[in-house]
Amino acid sequence: MQSVEEIRKKVAKAVEDVRAQNPMAASITNSVTIELVANAQLAVGGSAAMVYLPDEGEAMAEAGKSFYINMGTLLPVYAESLPRTTRRLAELKRPWVLDPVGIGIGSLRRELLRNFSDKAPGVIRGNASEIIALASLWGIGSGKKALVRGVDSTDSVLQAKEDAMALARHTGGAVAVSGPDDFVTDGETSLLISGGSSFMPMITGAGCSLGGVMAIYACVADPLTAAVTGSCIYKFAGKAAHSKCRGPASFRTEFIDSLYNATADDVANNPLKLDILGGKE
């Protein structure tokens, strides 16, 4: 298990490396949130590229250092794009981030997600219900039944801890469960990360863009560090934006500015603590 001090040093380095290197993480993502995903990736210092077609996904898997796949607003072409892209990512041993948003809605989404089980995403990010449902779909974890309602979670972060740890051990990567306090784990080291704003659930794409930002950090860091860094900068920026905004619309603007202005020390020193109990509630 890593110490908090070790994790903070890695988080600070990830922030600095992204600012210095401007790495690219391409995305096949939710059309409802595509603008916020790209803007957030740019704000933290990365480079964004949004693709749809099968050959584009394969090409950008080769061109970038990481990749982001978000399961929102599926199109028929994704039945070919996603398997080809994830197959190429696995062949290249390239880190990628999966957001299983909407899991449980429709057979195409379910079958695509089922087939990702052996493609080893470096980071899985979702709300508690999505994480529980994905573990169940892959036949691992607690066996709990997720209470998925569209893209919203009806389960608490604490209820998903056991399944998050099981998914992390299965993939050899990290899992981030988003909520009032985020739970991030690699199956051995688990953390709770606090901060953020009550306005975050009121803007479309806060969770989707977080996955995209984690993909940027995955270009320069190991999966756990990438997930923790993404969570910490979001919690820091959310809190900073909340103090300046007048409502959800101005929060969105202030949030992007806060991502851009966050320093390595700001992000590394965001409140976090080791979750010693791991999967036990």
Backbone torsions as a table, in degrees:
resi	resn	phi	psi	omega
1	MET	NA	131.3	179.1
2	GLN	-78.0	152.9	176.6
3	SER	-86.5	162.2	177.5
4	VAL	-60.6	-39.4	-179.4
5	GLU	-62.8	-42.8	177.7
6	GLU	-62.4	-42.2	-178.9
7	ILE	-66.0	-43.2	179.8
8	ARG	-60.9	-39.9	178.7
9	LYS	-63.8	-41.4	179.3
10	LYS	-67.8	-38.0	178.3
11	VAL	-63.2	-47.7	179.1
12	ALA	-58.9	-42.4	179.7
13	LYS	-64.9	-39.5	179.1
14	ALA	-61.8	-43.5	178.4
15	VAL	-61.4	-46.4	-179.1
16	GLU	-65.2	-41.5	-178.3
17	ASP	-65.5	-40.0	178.3
18	VAL	-64.9	-43.9	178.7
19	ARG	-60.9	-36.6	-176.8
20	ALA	-79.3	-34.4	-170.7
21	GLN	-99.4	-20.9	-176.8
22	ASN	49.2	55.6	-176.1
23	PRO	-73.5	154.6	179.9
24	MET	-103.5	132.8	169.7
25	ALA	-125.7	109.6	179.4
26	ALA	-74.0	161.8	-176.9
27	SER	-138.2	141.1	158.3
28	ILE	-111.8	105.8	-166.9
29	THR	-138.2	175.8	-176.7
30	ASN	-59.9	121.5	-178.0
31	SER	-66.1	-21.6	178.7
32	VAL	-71.2	-28.6	-171.8
33	THR	-120.0	10.9	-170.4
34	ILE	-59.8	-37.3	-178.6
35	GLU	-65.8	-44.3	-179.4
36	LEU	-67.5	-36.8	176.9
37	VAL	-58.7	-50.1	-178.4
38	ALA	-64.4	-44.9	-178.0
39	ASN	-64.2	-37.4	178.4
40	ALA	-68.0	-41.3	177.4
41	GLN	-61.1	-41.9	178.2
42	LEU	-66.9	-39.5	-176.1
43	ALA	-64.2	-34.2	-179.2
44	VAL	-83.4	-6.4	176.3
45	GLY	113.6	4.5	-179.2
46	GLY	-94.6	-174.2	177.5
47	SER	-124.3	138.3	-174.5
48	ALA	-111.3	148.4	173.5
49	ALA	-149.6	120.1	-176.6
50	MET	-105.0	124.1	-176.0
51	VAL	-129.8	165.1	-177.2
52	TYR	-135.1	-42.4	-168.6
53	LEU	-80.7	154.2	-175.8
54	PRO	-57.0	-45.3	-178.5
55	ASP	-71.1	-29.2	176.4
56	GLU	-66.7	-43.1	179.2
57	GLY	-60.1	-44.9	178.6
58	GLU	-64.0	-43.1	-178.4
59	ALA	-64.0	-42.1	-178.1
60	MET	-76.4	-25.5	172.1
61	ALA	-61.5	-36.2	179.2
62	GLU	-77.8	-34.9	-173.9
63	ALA	-79.8	-33.6	-175.7
64	GLY	-93.8	172.2	178.1
65	LYS	-95.6	-8.6	179.9
66	SER	-158.7	176.7	-178.1
67	PHE	-152.5	150.9	178.6
68	TYR	-125.1	127.7	176.3
69	ILE	-122.4	121.3	179.4
70	ASN	-118.5	130.9	-170.7
71	MET	-88.1	8.5	179.7
72	GLY	-71.2	156.0	175.1
73	THR	41.3	60.7	-179.6
74	LEU	-65.1	141.2	173.6
75	LEU	-112.4	155.9	-179.2
76	PRO	-54.2	-35.1	-178.5
77	VAL	-63.0	-23.4	-179.0
78	TYR	-66.8	-19.4	176.2
79	ALA	-61.1	-25.1	174.7
80	GLU	-102.3	-39.6	-175.3
81	SER	-61.7	-47.0	-173.9
82	LEU	-69.5	-45.9	177.1
83	PRO	-62.3	-39.5	-179.8
84	ARG	-67.3	-40.8	-179.1
85	THR	-67.6	-46.8	-178.2
86	THR	-68.8	-31.9	176.0
87	ARG	-64.3	-42.1	179.5
88	ARG	-68.5	-39.0	177.0
89	LEU	-60.8	-41.6	179.5
90	ALA	-65.8	-40.5	178.7
91	GLU	-62.6	-38.9	-178.7
92	LEU	-82.7	-7.9	-173.2
93	LYS	55.0	40.2	-179.0
94	ARG	-89.3	133.9	177.6
95	PRO	-67.4	142.4	175.7
96	TRP	-145.8	158.8	-176.3
97	VAL	-114.4	132.8	178.8
98	LEU	-113.3	129.2	170.1
99	ASP	-115.9	107.1	-175.5
100	PRO	-83.6	42.5	-177.0
101	VAL	-57.9	138.2	177.7
102	GLY	78.4	10.6	-179.7
103	ILE	-53.8	135.5	-177.4
104	GLY	101.2	-10.5	179.3
105	ILE	-99.2	103.2	173.4
106	GLY	85.3	154.0	-175.3
107	SER	-75.2	-34.4	-179.6
108	LEU	-62.8	-47.2	-179.9
109	ARG	-60.6	-43.9	-178.3
110	ARG	-62.5	-45.1	-177.1
111	GLU	-70.6	-37.2	176.6
112	LEU	-62.6	-46.4	179.8
113	LEU	-64.7	-38.0	178.2
114	ARG	-60.1	-40.0	-176.5
115	ASN	-77.1	-8.2	175.8
116	PHE	-80.8	-7.9	-173.8
117	SER	-57.4	-35.5	-177.9
118	ASP	-101.4	12.1	-179.5
119	LYS	-99.3	1.0	171.3
120	ALA	49.4	64.3	171.5
121	PRO	-59.1	138.5	-179.4
122	GLY	-67.9	-38.2	178.8
123	VAL	-134.1	135.7	169.5
124	ILE	-113.5	125.7	179.4
125	ARG	-124.8	129.9	178.4
126	GLY	-166.2	175.8	172.3
127	ASN	-81.0	174.4	-172.8
128	ALA	-59.6	-44.0	-178.2
129	SER	-65.0	-38.5	178.8
130	GLU	-66.1	-39.6	179.6
131	ILE	-66.7	-43.5	177.7
132	ILE	-62.4	-43.8	-178.3
133	ALA	-66.2	-38.4	179.7
134	LEU	-67.6	-42.0	177.1
135	ALA	-60.1	-40.7	178.2
136	SER	-65.0	-43.3	179.9
137	LEU	-61.1	-37.3	-179.5
138	TRP	-85.4	-0.2	175.6
139	GLY	72.7	31.3	178.4
140	ILE	-131.9	171.6	173.2
141	GLY	92.2	-152.5	-167.8
142	SER	-82.0	-21.0	-174.7
143	GLY	81.9	8.5	176.9
144	LYS	-66.3	153.9	174.7
145	LYS	-95.4	120.6	-179.4
146	ALA	-75.1	145.3	177.0
147	LEU	-104.4	75.0	-177.5
148	VAL	-83.6	132.6	176.5
149	ARG	-128.6	93.4	-175.8
150	GLY	62.7	-122.4	178.6
151	VAL	-101.7	4.9	-177.1
152	ASP	-96.4	152.5	176.6
153	SER	-96.0	137.3	172.3
154	THR	-113.6	5.4	174.7
155	ASP	-108.1	154.3	178.7
156	SER	-86.1	159.7	178.4
157	VAL	-55.7	-42.5	-178.2
158	LEU	-62.2	-32.7	179.9
159	GLN	-68.7	-19.0	-176.4
160	ALA	-97.9	-0.9	-172.9
161	LYS	-59.9	-46.1	-177.9
162	GLU	-62.7	-41.8	179.8
163	ASP	-69.8	-36.5	177.5
164	ALA	-61.9	-43.7	179.6
165	MET	-65.8	-37.7	178.7
166	ALA	-65.6	-41.5	178.0
167	LEU	-63.9	-42.1	-179.8
168	ALA	-62.7	-42.1	178.9
169	ARG	-67.5	-34.6	179.9
170	HIS	-66.1	-42.8	-176.5
171	THR	-89.0	-20.2	-172.6
172	GLY	76.2	14.8	-179.7
173	GLY	-117.1	-139.6	-178.3
174	ALA	-131.9	156.8	177.4
175	VAL	-130.5	135.0	177.8
176	ALA	-119.6	122.1	177.6
177	VAL	-104.3	114.9	-175.5
178	SER	-86.4	142.3	178.2
179	GLY	-177.6	-165.6	176.2
180	PRO	-52.8	-43.4	164.7
181	ASP	-117.5	129.7	178.4
182	ASP	-80.9	143.1	173.7
183	PHE	-110.8	121.6	-178.5
184	VAL	-125.7	132.6	-175.1
185	THR	-148.0	151.0	168.5
186	ASP	-111.9	14.9	-179.0
187	GLY	92.1	-14.3	177.8
188	GLU	-122.9	-55.1	175.2
189	THR	-96.8	127.0	-179.5
190	SER	-128.0	139.7	-177.0
191	LEU	-134.0	152.5	170.4
192	LEU	-113.1	129.0	-173.7
193	ILE	-122.5	125.6	-173.9
194	SER	-114.4	168.4	-177.7
195	GLY	127.8	-150.0	176.8
196	GLY	85.5	-161.0	-174.0
197	SER	-152.0	149.5	175.5
198	SER	-69.4	-12.3	177.0
199	PHE	-81.0	-16.3	-175.4
200	MET	-59.7	-40.5	176.4
201	PRO	-71.3	-7.5	-177.3
202	MET	-95.1	-2.5	174.4
203	ILE	-114.0	138.9	-179.1
204	THR	-74.7	120.6	173.2
205	GLY	109.2	5.8	179.6
206	ALA	-60.1	-46.9	179.4
207	GLY	-70.8	-42.2	179.7
208	CYS	-60.6	-44.7	-178.6
209	SER	-69.0	-30.1	175.4
210	LEU	-60.6	-42.5	176.7
211	GLY	-60.3	-40.4	178.2
212	GLY	-64.6	-38.1	178.3
213	VAL	-69.8	-38.8	175.1
214	MET	-60.2	-35.4	177.3
215	ALA	-65.1	-35.4	175.3
216	ILE	-62.2	-46.7	-179.8
217	TYR	-69.2	-25.6	176.6
218	ALA	-67.8	-15.9	175.4
219	CYS	-67.9	-25.3	-172.1
220	VAL	-124.3	-4.5	-173.0
221	ALA	-142.0	164.5	175.8
222	ASP	-67.1	163.0	-174.1
223	PRO	-56.9	-44.2	-178.9
224	LEU	-63.6	-45.2	179.4
225	THR	-62.8	-41.4	179.0
226	ALA	-60.8	-44.5	-179.3
227	ALA	-67.6	-43.4	179.9
228	VAL	-65.5	-42.4	-179.7
229	THR	-63.0	-44.6	177.1
230	GLY	-60.1	-45.1	179.3
231	SER	-63.2	-44.0	-177.6
232	CYS	-65.6	-42.7	-179.2
233	ILE	-68.8	-31.7	177.3
234	TYR	-70.7	-41.9	178.6
235	LYS	-65.5	-41.7	178.9
236	PHE	-64.8	-49.8	-176.8
237	ALA	-66.2	-36.3	177.8
238	GLY	-62.5	-44.2	179.0
239	LYS	-65.7	-42.7	179.7
240	ALA	-63.9	-42.8	-179.1
241	ALA	-67.2	-35.3	-178.4
242	HIS	-60.4	-35.7	-176.7
243	SER	-73.6	-12.4	-175.2
244	LYS	-114.0	-16.4	-170.6
245	CYS	-88.7	169.8	178.3
246	ARG	-113.7	-6.3	-178.7
247	GLY	169.5	-173.6	-174.4
248	PRO	-58.8	-39.4	-177.1
249	ALA	-66.9	-47.9	178.9
250	SER	-70.9	-27.6	175.6
251	PHE	-60.0	-43.5	-178.7
252	ARG	-58.2	-43.5	179.0
253	THR	-66.8	-47.5	179.8
254	GLU	-63.7	-31.6	-179.4
255	PHE	-65.9	-46.2	178.1
256	ILE	-61.7	-42.6	177.2
257	ASP	-61.8	-38.9	-179.1
258	SER	-69.2	-35.8	173.3
259	LEU	-61.0	-44.0	-177.9
260	TYR	-65.6	-39.0	-174.5
261	ASN	-88.7	-7.9	-178.9
262	ALA	-64.8	131.5	177.3
263	THR	-92.0	167.9	177.4
264	ALA	-59.3	-39.2	178.2
265	ASP	-67.6	-39.8	177.3
266	ASP	-56.0	-47.1	-175.4
267	VAL	-71.7	-46.3	-177.4
268	ALA	-64.7	-29.2	-177.6
269	ASN	-95.7	6.2	173.7
270	ASN	-60.5	142.5	-176.8
271	PRO	-56.4	124.2	173.2
272	LEU	-150.5	155.4	178.7
273	LYS	-147.9	151.6	175.8
274	LEU	-68.5	139.0	174.8
275	ASP	-98.6	92.1	-173.2
276	ILE	-64.1	-31.6	-175.9
277	LEU	-77.3	-11.3	177.9
278	GLY	58.2	-126.5	-173.2
279	GLY	-77.5	-3.9	-178.2
280	LYS	-87.7	135.2	-179.4
281	GLU	-83.2	NA	NA
